[in-house]
Amino acid sequence: MSIENLHAVPNLTTVLTGPLREIEQHLLNQQASIENWFRNQWRKTPAPFYASVDLRNAGFKLAPVDTNLFPAGFNNLNPAFMPLCIQATQSALEQICPDANNVLIVPENHTRNTAYFESLAMLQNILSKAGYTVKIGSINPEITEIQTQKLASGDELTLHPLTRIGNKVSVEGFEPCLVLLNNDLSGGTPEILENIDQTIIPPMRSGWAHRLKSGHFGHYQQVAESFAEQIGIDSWLINPLFTTCGEINFMKREGEDCIAHNVGNLLKAIQAKYDQYGIEEKPFIIVKADAGTYGMGIMTIHSVEEARELNRKQRTKMSKIKGGQAVSKVILQEGVYTFESWGNEQAVAEPVVYMLDHFVVGGFYRVHTGRGRTENLNAPGMHFEPLAFAEPCNSPDEKMSPDACPNRFYAYGVIARLALLAAAREIDELKRSDA
Amino acid sequence: MSIENLHAVPNLTTVLTGPLREIEQHLLNQQASIENWFRNQWRKTPAPFYASVDLRNAGFKLAPVDTNLFPAGFNNLNPAFMPLCIQATQSALEQICPDANNVLIVPENHTRNTAYFESLAMLQNILSKAGYTVKIGSINPEITEIQTQKLASGDELTLHPLTRIGNKVSVEGFEPCLVLLNNDLSGGTPEILENIDQTIIPPMRSGWAHRLKSGHFGHYQQVAESFAEQIGIDSWLINPLFTTCGEINFMKREGEDCIAHNVGNLLKAIQAKYDQYGIEEKPFIIVKADAGTYGMGIMTIHSVEEARELNRKQRTKMSKIKGGQAVSKVILQEGVYTFESWGNEQAVAEPVVYMLDHFVVGGFYRVHTGRGRTENLNAPGMHFEPLAFAEPCNSPDEKMSPDACPNRFYAYGVIARLALLAAAREIDELKRSDA
């Protein structure tokens, strides 16, 4: 058994099959010191309970483009990962709430999103199998009595209306020690949860009412720079450049000059890096609502002209996000090509990595047959391809040389954890701003 | 996704393919409350850093027959389990020694056991991948300078002679925070490790110079009874009956009367249980050196007559164990049939389950083509068959009903953890007897 066969993150199938790219090889070679570095970081800033990170792999560059602190999509993980999920959950909750037995999940307010209910059921199952009694307490005002949702498996998911007595929330006499938010709080902080005695994870300040993508990527930039220095690479290889503008109103065409100006500067900065590395692709920029989620309020921009000439449809699309919230801030982020594709149709794909506590526990590809390599894939029409444990390294009778099955997924797990660390620092800052 | 697809321990291939036995089904059905029960137990008595447990599955009964607190055999685990091993190691060491970066492994004194070196290399790799700098410091007096051992992979294992300066041990200036014993200390407590400032895990008192199998199974009996009550089964179904005698000397034929007498009583007790459950097999007893290891000092006894008529060869075999230590105490343990067999030859097999901290991280079958269903399999001629993740449940496209792939391995993980809990209590007691 050689060192290459051992992986601090699961060795999962990836779409790419060619030789390891330079960044991937570099990260694999330094696995022990990278894990040591992470350990010291988690000691300073504990990881949030969970997160998922969208990555884009351009070959020459591998970077996170979005970090979700209230992940759904657990139903898209491979069942083979469940031992990892359960082990990580046990390890996390033993720290957070050593004497907890009851956990209450506060879900999104969806009433008809069946995929979300499948994810919620899976999350409930993971916590149950970890040895907790778990119920779901909805803060959706439309849910005033118990609702059951039929699942694809034939099982049922039960949603209870959340009630509050004094400073404690409960459902039907079930009083949790721990409240697990699976609701991104785009609509603001729900009164029913304010100042309760029970522990809420992640803290409510990490909801989208308080969080900004630019805040996250500001932390990510610092994390990436410190990590890059540690392992001796250019931080740009793992860090998408970004900038912001002040107040924006797409419908009133306020702030357009700033966007066009910053698009120009950012395109120049990316082009300089492309030139440095001999990359012949064309730079592009992703403009996103700074507090946006669900893939809403996102557009791809290739030139200053394009930024100046937004049509009414584009402006309308950019002006509102989840729950009808108005967009008043945007982040302009370096677009990262994805050179991964899935299936015979060569549909464009990007990996999404799931973490519980500071452990990588699985992932899947987000695939979109109708989108290009420079576009946001988190859009209607996307589907998910769960990653499996990489087969050639899985078989005990394998006679291949150990180098024949490197853990291509390792690099994804490292970059995703860098984004997780940025999120940890971000949450820490948001919490302190609360006090 | 149904609950049956989710497992608190990995879903591994097992030899048995028939319907789930009653005990297995019973344990699977109560997974959440079992995990909850374990969590409360670990809070009272933390699990040792590692252990492996030999199980025997007779179908009607599933029980541990030996618990190793200084496991070797890591090389026999499937590489696919490494993420679980690494995650568990990180979780354990973050607790035990939050600011440790350097770990020193103290191995067995073997100089030619290549299988052991493969295991040691794997253990070193697991710790490295978990993010620690790991060296191996031997206490073998024959090792006075650095020795390298060639591994099957082509890599090399480096053994350093352990040195002590003041109250600290080190190898070549490498000063560990943590000393990990992978030496069962059958020969007694090594002076070089006594009263050092560094943390030693597992504690030296858990070595075979202090430990007795009967002490372990005394704790196991209490654990099994409390667990059986909790989940509503007869504790005998998971607990091998046992008894001991006082001082024994096989060569001087001292203590034989006690053995014969107790064999008679134990056979009667087992027969009563067999009658109760309508089991038509013949009871048998395993007599083992109470401080024995490496499969040495073990014999199978089927009747009082057989116990009375030990021949010279049997007595010689029973009189000495590892390192030439004399046997002065034995444990008489209810024999548990193994009805598992491996391969076309139907070789008798028993599962060995590995745990790091309180997490089940993998296992393999110990297989012996030359032994019967009532015999000790830990003997020359044995080989190992690594368990893999159970394939039918592993594939994301699986269209089978969820019940079609129950986690047969779950029951093994539960019983192994009961033995682990017994070991935790045993170590706790041994430590207190030290003070």
Interface residues (C-beta under 8 A of the other chain):
Chain A: M1 S2 I3 N5 L6 H7 A8 V9 P10 N11 Q31 A32 S33 I34 E35 N36 W37 F38 R39 W42 R43 N75 N78 P79 A80 M82 P83 L84 I86 Q87 A88 Q90 S91 E94 P98 D99 N101 E118 A121 M122 N125 I126 S128 K129 A130 G131 Y132 T133 L151 A152 S153 G154 D155 F359 V360 E385 P386 A388 F389 C393 N394 S395 P396 P402
Chain B: M1 S2 I3 N5 L6 H7 A8 V9 P10 N11 Q31 A32 S33 I34 E35 N36 W37 F38 R39 W42 R43 N75 N78 P79 A80 M82 P83 L84 I86 Q87 A88 Q90 S91 E94 P98 D99 N101 E118 A121 M122 N125 I126 S128 K129 A130 G131 Y132 T133 L151 A152 S153 G154 D155 F359 V360 E385 P386 A388 F389 C393 N394 S395 P396 P402
